[in-house]
Amino acid sequence: MSYQVEATKTLDCVGLYCPEPLFQTREQIDTIDPGDVLEIIADDPAAEEDLKRFAKRTGNELLFFEKNGDIFRFLLKKGTDE
C-alpha cells in the first residue's frame, strides 16, 4: 500500500548507514519550508528508529512510514518548532 502525499523533496539514503541518514535528513529538513514534506528512502535498519525519534524530538510530523523488503520510506512534514 502506498501513501499519496506530494513530497516537496526526496532524499535517497540507500546504501548509507548510521548516522548518515539522520545527518542528511537534518540537513535537508532545513532546506524546506514549514508544512512541506520530505520523503526519505533508506535501507539502514537503524534509520527506522533514528528518524522516528528525530521527528518526535524536533517537532516534525512523521506522516507515513513503510517497509518494503529492505527499503524504508518515510514522509516527514516539517513543523514550525524547528
C-alpha positions in Angstrom: 0.0 0.0 0.0 1.3 3.4 -0.8 0.6 6.7 0.9 -0.1 9.5 -1.6 1.2 12.8 -0.4 3.2 15.1 -2.7 6.7 15.3 -1.3 8.5 18.7 -1.7 11.8 17.0 -1.8 13.2 13.4 -1.8 16.3 12.3 0.0 17.8 9.0 -1.2 19.9 7.4 1.6 20.0 3.9 0.2 23.5 2.5 0.8 24.2 4.9 3.6 24.5 3.7 7.2 24.1 5.2 10.7 24.5 8.0 11.3 24.5 9.4 7.8 20.7 9.1 7.0 20.0 11.0 10.2 22.6 13.7 9.4 21.3 14.1 5.8 17.7 14.3 7.0 18.6 17.1 9.4 20.4 18.9 6.7 17.6 18.6 4.1 14.7 19.4 6.5 16.4 22.8 7.0 16.1 23.5 3.2 12.3 23.2 3.1 9.6 25.4 4.5 7.3 24.6 7.4 4.4 22.4 6.2 6.5 21.0 3.3 7.1 17.2 3.1 10.5 15.5 2.9 10.5 11.9 1.6 13.4 9.8 2.8 14.3 6.5 1.3 16.8 4.4 3.3 17.9 0.8 3.8 19.8 1.1 7.0 17.9 -0.8 9.7 18.8 1.9 12.3 17.1 4.5 10.2 13.6 3.4 11.3 14.2 4.2 15.0 16.5 7.1 14.3 14.1 9.0 12.0 11.0 8.3 14.1 12.9 9.7 17.2 14.2 12.6 15.2 10.7 13.6 14.1 9.4 13.5 17.7 12.3 15.4 19.2 12.3 18.2 16.6 8.6 18.9 16.3 8.3 17.5 12.8 5.5 15.1 11.9 6.0 11.6 10.6 3.1 11.3 8.2 3.9 7.9 6.9 6.3 5.0 7.3 6.5 1.8 5.3 8.9 -1.0 4.9 9.1 -2.8 1.6 11.7 -5.6 1.8 14.9 -3.9 2.9 13.8 -0.4 1.9 12.2 2.1 4.3 10.1 5.0 3.1 9.4 8.0 5.4 7.2 11.1 4.8 8.3 13.8 7.2 6.3 17.0 7.4 8.3 19.9 8.6 6.9 21.5 11.7 7.2 25.1 12.9 9.1 24.3 16.1 12.5 23.5 14.3 
